[in-house]
Amino acid sequence: MKKLLSLLLGLFSFIGLQASDTVFVKAPQVPILIERNDNVLLYMRLDAKQTQTLDNVTLTFDKEVPTSQIKSVKLYYGGTEASQDRGKKRFAPVEYISSNNPGRTLAANPSYSVKKSEVSPTSNTVKLEGNQKLFPGYNFFWVSIEMKPSASLHTKVCAQISQIEADGKSIPVKDMSKGKVVRRMGVGVRHAGDDGSAAFRIPGLVTTNKGTLLGVYDVRYNSSVDLQEHIDIGLSRSTDGGKTWEKMRLPLSFGEYDGLPAAQNGVGDPSILVDTKTNTVWIVAAWTHGMGNQRAWWSSHPGMDLNHTAQLVMAKSTDDGKTWSAPINVTEQVKLPEWYFLLQGPGRGITMQDGTLVFPIQYIDKTRIPNAGIMYSKDRGATWHIHNHARTNTTEAQVAEVEPGTLMLNMRDNRGGSRAVYTTTDLGKTWKEHESSRTALIEPVCMASLISVKAKDNALGKDLLIFSNPNSTSERKDMTIKISTDGGKTWSAEHQLLLDEGYNWGYSCLTMIDKETIGILYESSVAHMTFQSIKLKDIIRE
């Protein structure tokens, strides 16, 4: 009798185990774009061994979430997984909302998932009907969130699946997220397809003396590839802290020049600077002429004229970024004839405390090795000068004044794995390796951003260095903001904030919007140019 009872209990236990298929849930750490009709809030995966129908999903928002700012919550069914891919245990078989398909970046692709229900939340608990017959095997669902246009850039959203019913009963739910995931708002300043352009790349961002945000970037009309191509320098302007952005301007655009087509006159990789003494704004970029649509990195050659080597050109604005001067060619001032290619470090430059204007630069020398350094102007941009590079085999760099007269250059290093950091006290005549160089800040060989914010200019009352890049040694993902309070010697894990775990091109640029708030414009996994506004207290909690 005992043996029979044990067998029956085991059988019942087996049957119960088989019937209790588990739904695995993951909350991605990616921005919620206010202008999008769909944003992935939660992914769900169910391996239907016994379950026949998913009835409904109950979603619970944290009590602090302002549901009045949420327009709708939707449940989508994403179909199934190819049998050979099931071992990967993915949470989606495809990208449900494209970030790269021109004109199709704002809503779910209807051919990739089926909308099952949509609810406008009136409380912190939302029930989403599914009534979805399940495929025998993996089944994917996802919850979408759409914000109201009036939603604040500083709204945070945190939600969990509190119950799932299938075949008339509740089934187990297992959250596979990495801890509690708090989602932040963002704005897609530039989406693939905007203004007829296939792609937007290479962000730069500054705050003018009047508090205006100016974002610059490549307008890559034909594809996402680098110069030489049909590329202009675009600019977006915001006077409300990044909530809304004016129609795109083109501060630098050469079109058909000297008989050659527009794609053989591309200008790109911008860097932008505010002269804080005068509020004049400068943009510097590389203009490529007559390279046969091949990559400028290899097609620019020694020489000085535009038919042989890339030209270093600038534009300036004296009306807070509204209008821009004709191109100003400074190649003759700063380039050596034997260099193959001289261009700026994309992102932004600075005004030193003594009024000196400084842009990061990079150049390919006569041995075809790239080197990073700076160029500067002591006369409000009338003339520019270059001394020596900081470190060889480095490229895209950003510069910050860490002490009066002391500049820190933070460089992309072709050796890989981590950032190179050097300092100079004589505008680049001599350089000294910083103690954090090649140790403190990891990178996957990519551009990064660095700004210095003095104690008097931020709400924390401390001298800060703020840094952003893909926080990885090998892949362009995990866009993260980090803050150092000791001049860049250390970057505490407690003073870091992950913005976007998704894969992307990985370039970013930082600015202070006001004393309490960081602005970042970056190449995200959800839009080509994504803007987010982050409170300092969300990174340094004291």
N, C-alpha and C positions, 0 to 999 in steps of 0.2 A: 504493500500500500504506500509506504514512504517513497519507494522508487517511482511509482506511478504519479504520485503527487508532485514529486520533484520534476518529472518529465513534463507534466501539465503546466507547472509554473514556468518552466523554461520556455515552453512553447508559447504561452501567453506573453511572456516577456519578449520573445523574438518577434511575435506578431505585432506587439505594441511598438517595438523599436522600428520595425519596418514601416509601420503606418505613420510614425512621427518624423516625416521628412523635415529637415531644418532649413529655415531661410537664413542665409548669410547676408549681412547688411554692411555697407561701407559708406561713410561720409567723406567725400573728397575735400581736401583743403585747397580750394580754388576760389577766385573771386566770384561773387554774384553780381552780374552786370545789371544795373538798374534799367537800361534801355532794352534788354533782351526780353522776349516773350517766354523763353524757357531758359532755365539754369538747372543743371543737375544738382539736386539737394542730397539725394541718397540713391545709391545703387543697391539692388537686391538680386541674389542668385538662389535658385531653388532647384535641387536635383530631385525631380519627381520620380521616385521609385514606386510609391503607392498612391500619392496624392493625385486626384483627378482634376480638381478645379480650385483656383484661388478665388475666394469669395470677396474679401475686402482687406484693406490695410488701414490701421489706425495710427496716425502720426501725432506726436505730442511735442509742442514747442516749449522751451524753457519759459518760465513765467515772466522773465525779463524781456522777452522778445515782443516788440510792438507789432502785434498782428494787424493793427490798423494800417500799417505801411505795406502790407502784403496784398497784392491784387488777387492772386489765385495760387492754388496748389493743385497739381495734376498728377495722375497716375498713368504711366505708360507701360506697355508690354513690349519688350525688345526681342521677343522670339527666343531662339535656341542657339546652342553652340555646336560647331562642327565636332563630330565624335573624336577626331584626332587631337582636338585642342582642349578637351575637357580637363586634362591633367594640369593645364596651366592655371586653372581655377581663377579665371578672370571675372570681372564684374560687369563686363560689357563686351559684346562681340565686335562692335564698331563704335566710332565716335558719333553719338546721337545728334549733337549740335556741332556743326563744322566751325572751325576758327579760320580756315584757309580758303574755303570755297566762296569766291566773290558773289556777293548778293544773297548768300544763304547762311549768314552767321548769327541771325537773331532768333531763330526758332528751330524746334526739332525738325529733323528731316522726316517727313511722313512716310517715306519708304523704308525707314529703319526701325520705326516703332509705331505702335497703335495706341492712341489715346483712349483710355478706359473711363476716366472720370475727371471732373474738374470742380473744385470747390473754392468759394471765397470765404476765408476763415472768419468766423465771428467769435471764436474763443481760441484757447491754446491747444485744443484737441480737434483734430480733423479726421473724419472717416472717409476713405476713398474706396468706392466700389470697384471691384475688379471683374467678377463673373467671367473669369478667363479660363477656358479649357487649356490644360497643360500638355505640353509636348512630353513624351516619355523620355526623360533625360533632363539636361540642363534647361532652365527657363530663366530669362532675365526680365526684371522689372526695374523701373526707376521712377523716383518722385521728382517732379519739376516744381520750381518756384518762380513766380513772376512778381516783381515789386511794382508798386505804384510809382509813377514818375516823380512824385513829391517825396519819395523816400530819402532819408538823410544818408550822406556818404559815411556817417559814423554809426549807422545801424549795424547791429550784430545779430546773427541768427544761429541758433543752436536747436536741433531737433533730433528726436529719436523715434524709431518704430516701437510703439508700445504694445501692439498686438497685430497679429495676422490670423485671419480665419480662412480655412480651406476645408472643403468637404463638410461644411457645417460645424466645424470645431476649431478651437485655437491650436496653432501649431508652434513649435519652438522657433525662436528668433535668436540669432547669435550675431552680435555687433563685432565686426572685424576692424573697426576704425582704430587709429592710433591714439587712444585716449579721447578726451572730450574735444570735439572739433567745433571751433567757433568760426563761423563764416562771416566775412566782411564784404562790404559793398565795393563796387568799382564802376568805372565808366569806360566804355570802349571808345576812346577818342578817335581812333581810326580802325575801321574794319576792312577786311579784304573786299574790294569792289567799290569802296567809297570813291566818289569823284572819278570813276572810270579807271581806277588803279588796281592792278592785281595784288599788290602787296605794299606794306609800309614797314620800314625797318629803321634801326639805329636812332634811338631816342636821345634827346637832350632836353633839359628842363631847368628853368631859372625863375626866380621871383624878382620882379622889378622893384624899384624904390616905392612905387605906388601900390604894390601888392598884387600886381597882375602876374598871372602865370603864363609863361611862354614855353610851349613845347615844340621842338623841332624834330625832324625825321626825314628819312629818304621816302620819296614818292616813287615807287618802283612800278612803272606802268605795265610792263609786259610780263614780268615774272618776279620772283623773289631774289634773283641772282644779283651779285655785286657788280660794281662798275667793271667794264664799260657796258652801259646799257642806257635805255631811256629812263633817266632818273633826274628828278628835280628835288630841291630842298623845300619841304613843306613846313608850315608853321600853324599851330593852333593856339588860340589866345583865350584865356579865361579870366574874368573879373570877379568871379564869385567863389574862389577857392577850389575850382576844379569841378564844380557841379555841372556847369554847362560850358560849352566851347564854341567860339565863333567860327564862321565859315573859314575853311582853309585858305591861307595865303601862300604865295610862292616867292620867298625872298631871293632865291637864286634859281634861275632857269635859263638855259642857253638855247634850247630848241634847235632849229637848223642854223648852224653858224658856219660861216666861211665855206658854204657850199656842201657841207657834210650833213647827213640826216641827224635828227634829234638823238637817236640811239648811239651816235658816235660823238655826242657832246654832253654826256651825262655828268652831273655834279652830285656828290654825295658824301656820306659819313660826317654829318655836321657836328660842330661843337659851338655852344652858345655862351655868351658872357655878358653880364651886366656891369658896366662901369658905375660903381656905387657912388662915385663922386659927382657924376653928371647925369646919370640914368640913361646914357647912351647904351644901346644894346648892339653887340657884335656877333655875327655868325661867320665862322670860317669853315671852308669845305674844299674838297678836291675836285677839280674840273678836268675831265679827260677828253681829249680831242684827237680823232683820227687813229684809233687803236683797233679798228676793224671788229668791234664788238667782242674782243677777247678780254680776259681778266686783266684789269689795270695793274694788279700786283706783279704781273709778269711782263706786261706790255709797255709799261712806262720805263724809259731808258735814260741814261746819262744825257745831260744837256740842260738848256734853260728855256728854249722856246716851246710853244704849245704843240708843235708838230712832232716833238720828240719825247717830251716828258710831261707828266701831270702838272697842272698849275694850281697853286695855292691861292684861293680867291676868298674875299670877304665881302660882306654887306653890313651896313649899319642902319640903325633906326634911332631917331631922336624924338619920336613921339610915342614912346611906350609900346613899340612893336606894331603899330598900326600900318606904317608905310616904311619902305626900305630903299636904300640907295642903289644905284647901279653897281655892278660888280667892281671890286677893287682888287687888282692882281698884285700880290706881294711876293711872288716867287723870286724875283730878282733880289729882294731884300734879305732873304733867309736861306735860300737853297744853295748848296755847293754844286757846281756843274757835274762832278763825278758821281753824285748820288743818283740812284735809279729812280727813287720815288720819295717825295716829301709830302706828308699829309698830317692832319691834326689827329689828336687822340679824341675820338668821338665822345660826346657827352656834354661837358661844360668846362668853362674856364672860370677864373676868379679875379677879383680885384684885391690886391694886398692892402694891408692897413696903411701903407705909405702911398697908395694910389697906383702902384704898378699893375698893369694888366698882364695876366699870364694865361696862356693856353698850353695844354699838353700837346706834344707832337710825337711823331714817329717817322723814321726815314730808313730806307734801304740804302746802305752805303755801297761803296765801289766794289766790295767783295760779295755783294748781294746778301749781306746779313742785316736784319732789321734791328733798330735801336730806338729806345724811347727817351724823350727829354722834354724840354719846355721851350716855348718862345715867349718873349715878353716885350712890352712897350712902356717906356717911361714918359711918353708925350701924348697920352690919351688916344693912342692908336694911329698916330701919324706915321711912325716907323716901328719896325719890329726886328728883333734880334734873337739869335740862337748861339749858345756856347757849345757845351759838350753833352753827350748822351749820359744817362745815368747808369744803365746796364745793357750790355749787348744781348742779342737774341730775345728782345722784348718788343712788344708792339703797343696795343691800345692801353693808354694810361690815363689816370685822373690825378689832379693836383689839388693840394689843400695847404693852407698856411697854418701850421700847428703852433707856432710861436711867432711873435713879430720878427719878420725877416727870414724865417725858416720855413722852407717849402718841403712838403712830403709828396713824393711821386709814387703812386701805387700802380703797378704795371702788370699787364698780361704777360706771362712768361712762357715761351715756347717749350721750355723743359717740362712743363705740365705739373699738375698736382697742387700748386700753391702760388700765391701772388708774390712778386718781388717788390720790395719797398726800400726806397732810398730817400735821403734828405740832402738839401743844399742850403747854404746860407749866403751864397753869392750868385744867385740866379743861374745856376747850372754850370759855372766855371769848374767847380769841384763838387763831388758827390760822396756821400758816406752811406754805407749800408745800414739800414735800421735793424734793431734787434729782432723785430717781428718778421723780417724778410724771409720768405720761403719756408715759414713755419706756422704762422698764426692764422692765415686766411687761405682756406682751400679754394681751388677753382678747377673747372674742367677745360682750361684754356679758353677763355672767353673774356669779353669786356666786363667791367664792373664800374661801380660808382663810389665816390668818396667825397664827403663834405665835412668841413670843420665848422662847428657852431660854438661860439664863445659863450661863457656863462651869462653875460649880460643880455644875450640874444635868445635865451631859451628859458622855459618855465622851471626847469630843474635847477637852474643856477649853477651849473657845472660846465666846464669845458668838455665838449663832446666831439668825437669823431664818429660819423655815421657812414656805414658801408652797406652796399647791396650787391649781390651776385647770385648765380646758381650755386647753392651750398653743396657741392659735390666735387669729387676729384676726377670724375670720368664722364658725367652726363649733364646736359643742359636742362636741369629740372630743379625743383625745390628753391624757387626764388625766395631769398631771405634778406631781411634787414637786420644788421647787427650794429650795436653801439659799444664804443670803448670810452671809458672815463679816465684812462691813464695815458692819453696821447698815442693810442694805437699799440701799446706794448702787449696788452692782453685784450681778448674779446670773449667775455664770459658767456657761457651757454645760457645763463639766466637773462641775458640782455639781447636776445635774438627773437625774431618773429618770422615764422614761415608764412608767406603770402600765397604761394602757388606751388603745389607739389607736382603739377603737370609738366610735360615736356614742352619746350619752347625754344626760340632762338637765343634767349638768355641775356639780352642787353637791357640795361636799366640806367636811370638817372634820377638823382635825388635833389630835393630843394626843401627849404623850410618855408611853409606857407605863412605861419605866424609863430609866436614863441612856444606854442603848445603842440604844433602839428607838422609832421613830415609829409611832403608830397613825393610820390614816386610815379614816374612814367616808364613803363617797361613792356617788353615783348613777352606777353603771357601766353598761357595755353588756351585762353578764351577769346582774345582779340589781339590784333597786331600791335596796337598801341593802347595799353590799358593804364588808366590812372587810378590810384588809390590814395586816400588821405588817412594817415595813421597818427594817433595821439602818442606823444612821447611816453606817457604814463602806461600805455599798453605794452611797451617794451621794457622800460625801467620802472618797476613797481616799487614804490617806497612809501 
